[in-house]
Amino acid sequence: MKNGVVIIGAGHGGVQAAASLRDEGYDGSVTLIGDENELPYHKPPLSKTFIKDAQAQPQVLRAEIFYANGKIDLRLGKSVERIDLAAKRLDLAGGEKIVFDHAILATGSRPRILKLNGSDLGGVLSLRSIADARAIRERSAGVEDVVVLGGGFIGLEIAATLALGGRRVTVVEAQDRLLGRAVAPAISAHVRQRLEASGIRILTNTTIDRLEGDNGHVSAAVTSAGERLPARMVIVGVGVVPNVELADAAGIAIANGIRVDGQLRSSQPEILAIGDAASYRHWFSRSDVRLESVQNATDHARLAARTITGHSDHYQSVPWFWSDIGDMKLQMVGLASASDRNLVVGDLADNKFSVYHYTGGQLIAIESVNRPADHMLGRKMLGAGFSPDAETVAAGADVLKAAFMEAQKEAQATT
């Protein structure tokens, strides 16, 4: 191979892919292309510590010297306009062309566009990048009333952060509960109760008809029922869409994302896709998924590097996620969408509990609030294929851990 690897997207997945290629002994050229001018940075803090602290700086993923020492050609502020599959070439805005042997699409996702009258008013913002976070931080300093559209993780993280800073915050969610597609009803209800106790108003089963403004700036969100919600800032958090346009235009197969196999190869084997933009058959859930998490992006990146360097392993990571919403650390492991039964352990009143999800008697996921030990043990159990029965889980953490350790010893003795 003479033309090396080019990685499109300098987020968590793209940076990890570059690092993993070198870790795997790849000695060809590695080019990492990002459309922002910032040194690649951690995104999770943007909705929390960054927007509440005027002095906060981006937390870089790797120091600048890492790219130089690793001979990684980091191209910032660049955008790719076209993938020429026949020529194995990228055409960049401005006319530059880069040839490659392999390309990794780490293009991520972007906020879903709000189709409402008034959505183009000043003060209507979403969060994807450090520039968005700076805009939210700067504008929120001078406003009292904020409306957050969407009761998902990002919307609730921002709502909790802004409310803690003294703003009057209203969350509007079209579904009948918060985090409806992500967590169990018990956690949804708990999150709502804690947020409302902190002063946040929450409207579920509610949609917005239009946004009103004065002098070009948003002043209110009007619900479909006609209620006018004062708002000098509106945060839009109604989901994301994968960035698949480059792949689609090149004729690469798309199915709720860039479709990849177990080694993260797209329909064009020299093109791999990872992270938020990739859809695939997940070994754990046996269903087609597209996961939006740092863990998924970085684990994908490690495997993509191994695929390019000649290894044949398939993706086998157990999915896990986290979110910090006010005084609640939510941690999730596994995929609970197929759950037909769950067990709640811990103390909801003390803001510390976990929900264990089962399907057909098999443990498939654990969702925890301020119970990090449950989460960490859950990652080990699901990774090892250990499925404790509900009685063992209900008996407490010590009994559960002992049962898992005993199962591990028995498994080792038989191998």
Disulfide bonds with the S-S distance in Angstrom:
none
